[in-house]
Amino acid sequence: MVTKEQLLAIMPLAGSRAEAFLAPLNDAMREYAIDTGLREAAFLAQIAHESGQLRFTRELWGPTAAQSRYEGRADLGNTESGDGKRFLGRGLIQLTGRANYRACGEALGLDLIDDPRLLEQPPAACRSAGWFWQRHGLNTLADQEQFRTITRRINGGLNGIQEREAYYARALKALGEEYV
């Protein structure tokens, strides 16, 4: 289990949100077997970047040029008018798209299609991140210390890799793991 002190060592800007997320994070990590130092460090580093240190469970909407491209994307399941904005990134890993919301909702027993904002609350934000992590085989990659490959599976590229790697180093240190 991750302690509040460890969480704040990794994500100092989380502040009081660390308390609100601590139990749901530990529950999600238990549920999805994110249960070794390497797995926990990789998971916490990725969510630190994706959520701005637990400060954002909803993608900041411009819309930017990239966000505008969510609309009508069949690969995301965004087939109805308005799906791009309705199913913007939410949760700690910023789950995006109608298809992902549907699959995650079915797995978690939540109606994320009718109430996508559930992913903005700590329990669902944490569980959805754990679900995504498991669904994409990220425990195996964490065990192999394939941090950049994990980043590609979450982000589609290496966006923010320096920051992600800095969080990873902090997480390994906070959790008592040796940074390789």
C-alpha positions as CSV (number, residue, x, y, z in Angstrom):
1,M,0.0,0.0,0.0
2,V,1.1,3.5,-0.8
3,T,1.2,6.0,2.0
4,K,0.1,9.6,1.9
5,E,3.7,10.6,2.5
6,Q,4.9,8.5,-0.4
7,L,2.2,9.9,-2.7
8,L,3.2,13.4,-1.8
9,A,6.9,12.7,-2.3
10,I,6.0,11.6,-5.9
11,M,3.3,14.3,-6.5
12,P,3.9,17.3,-4.2
13,L,1.4,19.4,-6.0
14,A,-1.4,17.0,-5.1
15,G,-1.7,18.7,-1.7
16,S,-5.1,17.9,-0.1
17,R,-6.1,15.8,-3.1
18,A,-3.6,13.2,-2.0
19,E,-5.9,12.4,1.0
20,A,-9.0,12.1,-1.2
21,F,-7.2,9.8,-3.7
22,L,-5.2,7.6,-1.3
23,A,-7.7,4.9,-0.4
24,P,-9.2,4.7,-4.0
25,L,-5.7,4.5,-5.5
26,N,-4.7,1.7,-3.1
27,D,-8.0,-0.1,-3.8
28,A,-7.5,0.2,-7.5
29,M,-3.9,-1.0,-7.3
30,R,-5.0,-4.0,-5.3
31,E,-7.9,-4.8,-7.7
32,Y,-5.6,-4.7,-10.7
33,A,-2.5,-6.4,-9.2
34,I,-0.4,-3.2,-9.4
35,D,1.3,-4.8,-6.4
36,T,5.1,-4.6,-6.7
37,G,7.4,-1.6,-6.4
38,L,8.1,-1.5,-10.2
39,R,4.4,-1.7,-11.0
40,E,3.4,0.9,-8.5
41,A,6.1,3.3,-9.5
42,A,5.3,3.1,-13.2
43,F,1.6,3.4,-12.5
44,L,1.9,6.4,-10.2
45,A,4.4,8.1,-12.5
46,Q,2.0,7.8,-15.4
47,I,-1.0,9.1,-13.5
48,A,1.0,11.9,-12.0
49,H,1.7,13.2,-15.5
50,E,-1.7,12.4,-17.0
51,S,-3.6,14.1,-14.1
52,G,-1.3,16.9,-13.3
53,Q,-0.5,15.3,-9.9
54,L,-4.1,14.4,-9.2
55,R,-5.3,17.9,-9.9
56,F,-7.2,17.1,-13.1
57,T,-9.6,14.2,-13.7
58,R,-11.1,15.9,-16.7
59,E,-9.1,17.0,-19.7
60,L,-8.8,20.8,-20.0
61,W,-10.9,21.6,-23.1
62,G,-10.1,24.4,-25.5
63,P,-10.9,22.8,-27.9
64,T,-7.4,22.5,-29.1
65,A,-6.7,21.3,-32.6
66,A,-6.0,17.8,-31.2
67,Q,-9.2,17.8,-29.2
68,S,-11.2,18.9,-32.3
69,R,-10.1,15.8,-34.0
70,Y,-11.9,13.6,-31.4
71,E,-15.2,14.4,-33.1
72,G,-16.2,11.7,-35.6
73,R,-13.3,9.4,-34.8
74,A,-14.6,5.8,-35.4
75,D,-11.5,4.4,-33.7
76,L,-12.6,6.0,-30.5
77,G,-16.2,5.1,-31.1
78,N,-17.2,8.7,-31.5
79,T,-19.9,8.2,-34.0
80,E,-22.6,10.6,-32.7
81,S,-22.5,14.3,-33.0
82,G,-20.9,15.8,-29.9
83,D,-19.1,12.6,-28.8
84,G,-15.7,14.3,-29.1
85,K,-16.4,16.7,-26.3
86,R,-18.7,14.4,-24.4
87,F,-16.1,11.7,-24.1
88,L,-13.0,13.8,-23.7
89,G,-10.2,12.6,-21.5
90,R,-11.4,11.7,-17.9
91,G,-10.0,9.8,-15.0
92,L,-6.4,9.5,-13.9
93,I,-5.3,8.1,-17.3
94,Q,-7.6,10.4,-19.3
95,L,-9.8,7.8,-20.8
96,T,-11.0,9.1,-24.2
97,G,-13.8,8.2,-26.6
98,R,-17.2,6.6,-26.5
99,A,-15.9,3.1,-27.1
100,N,-13.4,3.3,-24.2
101,Y,-16.1,4.7,-21.9
102,R,-18.4,1.9,-22.8
103,A,-15.9,-0.9,-22.3
104,C,-14.6,0.6,-19.0
105,G,-18.2,1.2,-17.8
106,E,-19.1,-2.4,-18.5
107,A,-16.0,-3.7,-16.7
108,L,-16.6,-1.4,-13.7
109,G,-20.4,-1.8,-13.5
110,L,-20.9,2.0,-14.2
111,D,-23.0,3.7,-16.8
112,L,-20.3,6.0,-18.2
113,I,-22.2,6.6,-21.4
114,D,-25.1,8.3,-19.6
115,D,-23.0,9.8,-16.9
116,P,-19.4,10.3,-18.1
117,R,-18.6,12.6,-15.2
118,L,-18.4,9.6,-12.9
119,L,-14.8,9.3,-14.1
120,E,-14.1,12.7,-12.5
121,Q,-14.7,11.3,-9.0
122,P,-11.7,9.6,-7.1
123,P,-13.1,6.1,-6.9
124,A,-14.0,5.8,-10.7
125,A,-11.0,7.9,-11.7
126,C,-8.7,5.4,-9.9
127,R,-10.5,2.2,-11.0
128,S,-10.7,3.3,-14.6
129,A,-6.9,3.9,-14.6
130,G,-6.4,0.4,-13.1
131,W,-8.7,-1.1,-15.7
132,F,-6.9,0.6,-18.5
133,W,-3.5,-0.5,-17.1
134,Q,-4.6,-4.1,-16.9
135,R,-6.4,-4.1,-20.3
136,H,-3.2,-2.9,-22.0
137,G,-0.9,-5.3,-20.3
138,L,1.1,-2.6,-18.5
139,N,2.0,-4.7,-15.4
140,T,4.1,-7.0,-17.6
141,L,5.8,-4.0,-19.2
142,A,6.4,-2.5,-15.7
143,D,7.9,-5.8,-14.6
144,Q,10.3,-5.5,-17.6
145,E,11.0,-1.8,-16.8
146,Q,9.7,-0.8,-20.3
147,F,8.6,2.6,-19.1
148,R,8.7,4.2,-22.6
149,T,6.6,1.5,-24.0
150,I,4.0,2.0,-21.2
151,T,4.0,5.7,-22.1
152,R,3.3,4.9,-25.8
153,R,0.4,2.7,-24.8
154,I,-1.1,5.4,-22.7
155,N,-0.4,8.4,-24.8
156,G,0.2,7.0,-28.3
157,G,3.6,8.6,-28.3
158,L,6.2,10.0,-25.9
159,N,4.4,13.2,-24.9
160,G,5.9,14.5,-21.7
161,I,8.5,11.7,-21.4
162,Q,11.0,13.8,-19.4
163,E,8.4,14.7,-16.8
164,R,7.1,11.1,-16.8
165,E,10.6,9.7,-16.2
166,A,11.2,12.3,-13.4
167,Y,8.0,11.1,-11.7
168,Y,9.1,7.5,-12.2
169,A,12.5,8.2,-10.5
170,R,10.7,9.9,-7.7
171,A,8.2,7.1,-7.3
172,L,11.0,4.4,-7.3
173,K,12.8,6.4,-4.6
174,A,9.7,7.0,-2.5
175,L,8.7,3.4,-2.7
176,G,12.2,2.2,-1.9
177,E,13.0,0.8,-5.3
178,E,16.4,1.3,-7.0
179,Y,16.1,3.4,-10.1
180,V,17.7,1.6,-13.1
